[in-house]
Amino acid sequence: MGKKTLIPIGPYHPLQEEPELFKLFCDGEIVKDIKWETGYNHRSIEKLSESKTYDQVFFLVERICGICSTSHPFAFANAVEEIAGVEITDRAKYIRSFIGELERIHSHLLWVGLAGHFLGYNTVFMWAWKYREPVLDLFEMITGNRNSYAMFRVGGVRRDIENNKIPVIRKILADVKKKTDLLTGAVMDDPVIHARTKGVGILTKQDVIDYAAVGPTARASGVAIDIRKDDPYAAYPLVNWKVITAEEGDVFAKAQVRLLEMYESISIIEQCLSGLEKTKEGDINVVVKEIPEGSGAGRAEAPRGEVFHYVVSDGSNSPARHKIRAPSYVNIATFKKSCIGQTIADATISLAAVDPCYCCTERLAVAYDQKSGRKIWNAKDLIDLSTGKTSELKKNLIQLK
Amino acid sequence: MAVNLFYFFVFPGLLFVAVTGAFLSWFDRKISARVQFRKGPPLLQPFYDFFKLLLVKETILPKQGSPMMFLMAPVFAVFGAVMAGVFILLPLFNITTGFKGDLLVIFYLLTIPSFSYIMGALASGNPLAAVGGSREMKLILSYEFTFLLVIAGIIMKCGQHFDLYTIIQTQQSGTPFIGSISGVLLFIVGIFCIQAKLAMVPFDMPEAEAEITEGIFIEYSGPAYGLIKLTKYIMLFILPAFLIALLMNGFRLNGINILWAVLKVLLVVLLITLIRNTNPRIKIKQAMSFFVIWMNLLAVFALVLIAFGY
């Protein structure tokens, strides 16, 4: 084999909204090997979480990802409620599922737009994002925010969706559905999009199982995993819906799964609205006084796949340990299968097809000196530096006394 | 001599094609914006872009690679484009000089910008630019022959005349070539060739922002990049003008016909803009088979039709 060229995608690259580095080792245009480096965006969320009260952690985990900002509180609430053994009210369940599904719609619309942009199809980009606006407006109407909704708390939700708002919500949803039809038609029937995405970046069923991929990435390869069905939570067991899967495992199948999932989400939201009409207004909270000692695991199906939160409580008002696993973290590993052997053009859209979210993925930052290859700082060094400084300050304080 | 310099630098050369091209570039961007529910740039935005690059921005030279070639490439590109522009526009505006408007000369001059881009890209020493350069090369290999077939079709249609003057005269005294089946086919093939020559979606893989971050132009900045922008403006005017001269009757510059001439240019640019806004970027392999198989077949079919008099 000839000399390989390194084509860097990142740390800053128009393909990705966030910093990360994919090293494509190419022979001509063919990708022969891929390596990736994440860790540009480490924010030590897990450690921060241990210094916050349970109520505050919701606001913290919401900021792990701006796009799927409800899936993390969702999983955290599930985990803490497992420790406390709380069963929330039906109305709170409906509201939670409502927010979760509305978020799925806006996240999938965002991906469709970005995928269009990556393919050079800027019209789809602009249209999808325009159609996403009413969804965000709806969020603002219900929660007061376009993103980071601050809706969840242990034992229920913070705000009610008043029943008099429901007709308006239904109207907006009908509009969103119409726009989704238009977009789905434009994407699914375009022969040039077919030519670009069919047979590209294929993940077989076995690959998905081997790499433990989750979410639409797995469902597009015929693996019907969905936490909402496998480990039902919130209002998902109370409503009728089905898991969307496709068999091909290519980029087109992933787009197809996401587009069709939006219809399921709209249907779930409509059922949640009927559920809200049946339950009593204002009955959204169960008072939880104390979180007992113990540990709990919470899972939620984010738009990108399974979010997993594990919380250990020592009986105090803040978590003793909080472990987070976000979907992109596992999905990124599938690039080894989907990108190698493709051309650069195919590899880039394959990278984008799992809808990677790097701020979900960042858990540890290590810096290397470019010349000597020497490790400069890792997390432990940084902590040592920080604690060293603190102890030095303490020493000075003692001397002053 | 002085009049030749005037032709080259003022009208119909550099100044005229650059200004017209800049306005057409605004038109292209505005239409794209409207298609995408955006507001679009103000009328003078292309000028702001160009003068900002020319006067404000610094030139950063890549550490590796050859700076001389890297900086000369945009200059070659501009000169090639202006040269081609002059030779296309002189017959169009019916200005007679010693030059007869030989189609093959124009054909060769039109390839100079693309070759300059490749030179500049390879001189920059950037791997992404190298990928872009190789893509541009493949693209040239695929569309140039098709473009030559279109020109051959025109030459056959007007009875083995190679000069643009005669081609325009023949159309203006008879019917425009696009008024026949073969003419329509040649127009379709020609518009795709122009799309590829302009490196616009679906044929923008040498630049491919989301894949190789502007590929061939990645290292350019400041005045050098300004010249590349200028070349793009010029090409956006002269290529549609060339197609109009070949197939759509050329320009007639009296009274209301001036309006027709402007409308014809806008129409062709509009078509290009719409194609670029309703398609994703295709892969280089697909572009090659698109031109080498389908467009060539269509062009040859048109040639056969011409031979039988359709």
Interface residues (C-beta under 8 A of the other chain):
Chain A: T5 L6 I7 P8 H13 P14 L15 C26 G28 E29 G116 H117 F118 L119 G120 Y121 N122 T123 V124 F125 M126 W127 K130 D190 V192 I193 A195 R196 T343 I344 A345 D346 T348
Chain B: S32 V35 Q36 F37 R38 P127 L128 A130 V131 S134 R135 V201 P202 D204 M205 A208 E209 A210 E211 I212 T213 N277 T278 N279 P280 R281 I282 K283 I284 K285 Q286
